[in-house]
């Protein structure tokens, strides 16, 4: 993990895992994909079926939760590895 990426993740992780999952996973994924699929539906069929909106929100929120949880764990591993490596380099130097 590059130093700039490490600093950015350090700042992001201060919000906490729950808030990260809610913002980046549930809200961002569910809202953006629901709007995207609604736009595709409107362009291809000329209307948006309102009955699909809550289904999409729930489906994409669930998908976003799992994806952002996976990203959190991946970035945490990389951050911890970079932190350990950085502290070892400082103790040698």
C-alpha positions as CSV (number, residue, x, y, z in Angstrom):
1,X,0.0,0.0,0.0
2,X,1.4,3.4,-1.0
3,X,1.9,6.0,1.6
4,X,-0.8,8.3,0.1
5,X,-3.2,5.4,0.0
6,X,-2.3,4.5,3.6
7,X,-3.0,8.0,4.8
8,X,-6.3,8.1,2.9
9,X,-7.4,4.8,4.4
10,X,-6.3,5.9,7.9
11,X,-8.7,8.8,7.6
12,X,-11.5,6.6,6.1
13,X,-11.2,4.0,8.8
14,X,-11.6,6.6,11.5
15,X,-15.3,6.7,10.6
16,X,-15.7,3.1,11.7
17,X,-16.7,0.0,9.9
18,X,-20.4,0.4,10.5
19,X,-20.6,3.9,9.1
20,X,-18.4,2.9,6.2
21,X,-20.6,0.0,5.3
22,X,-23.7,2.1,5.6
23,X,-22.4,5.0,3.4
24,X,-20.3,3.2,0.8
25,X,-22.1,0.0,0.8
26,X,-25.8,0.3,1.5
27,X,-26.5,3.9,0.5
28,X,-24.1,4.4,-2.4
29,X,-24.7,1.1,-4.1
30,X,-28.4,0.8,-3.5
31,X,-29.2,4.4,-4.6
32,X,-26.9,4.6,-7.6
33,X,-27.7,1.2,-9.0
34,X,-31.5,1.7,-8.5
35,X,-31.3,5.0,-10.4
36,X,-29.1,3.4,-13.1
37,X,-31.4,0.5,-13.6
38,X,-34.5,2.8,-13.5
39,X,-32.9,4.9,-16.2
40,X,-32.1,1.9,-18.3
41,X,-35.7,0.6,-17.8
42,X,-37.1,4.0,-18.8
43,X,-34.9,4.3,-21.9
44,X,-35.7,0.8,-23.1
45,X,-39.4,0.5,-22.1
46,X,-40.5,4.1,-21.8
47,X,-41.6,3.8,-18.2
48,X,-40.3,2.9,-14.8
49,X,-42.3,0.2,-13.0
50,X,-42.6,1.5,-9.4
51,X,-43.1,-2.0,-8.0
52,X,-39.4,-2.7,-8.8
53,X,-38.0,0.2,-7.0
54,X,-38.2,-1.2,-3.4
55,X,-37.0,-4.6,-4.7
56,X,-34.0,-3.0,-6.3
57,X,-33.2,-1.0,-3.2
58,X,-33.2,-4.0,-1.0
59,X,-31.3,-6.2,-3.5
60,X,-28.6,-3.6,-4.3
61,X,-28.3,-2.6,-0.6
62,X,-27.6,-6.2,0.2
63,X,-25.1,-6.5,-2.6
64,X,-23.4,-3.3,-1.6
65,X,-23.1,-4.4,2.0
66,X,-21.2,-7.5,1.0
67,X,-19.0,-5.8,-1.5
68,X,-18.1,-3.0,0.8
69,X,-17.5,-5.4,3.7
70,X,-15.1,-7.3,1.5
71,X,-13.4,-4.1,0.5
72,X,-13.1,-3.0,4.1
73,X,-11.4,-6.3,5.1
74,X,-9.1,-6.2,2.1
75,X,-8.0,-2.6,2.8
76,X,-7.5,-3.4,6.5
77,X,-5.2,-6.3,5.7
78,X,-3.2,-4.1,3.3
79,X,-3.1,-1.2,5.8
80,X,-2.0,-3.5,8.7
81,X,0.7,-5.0,6.5
82,X,1.9,-1.6,5.4
83,X,1.9,-0.4,9.0
84,X,4.0,-3.3,10.2
85,X,6.4,-2.9,7.3
86,X,6.7,0.8,8.0
87,X,7.4,0.3,11.7
88,X,10.0,-2.3,10.9
89,X,11.7,0.1,8.5
90,X,11.7,2.8,11.1
91,X,13.3,0.6,13.8
92,X,16.0,-0.4,11.4
93,X,16.7,3.1,10.2
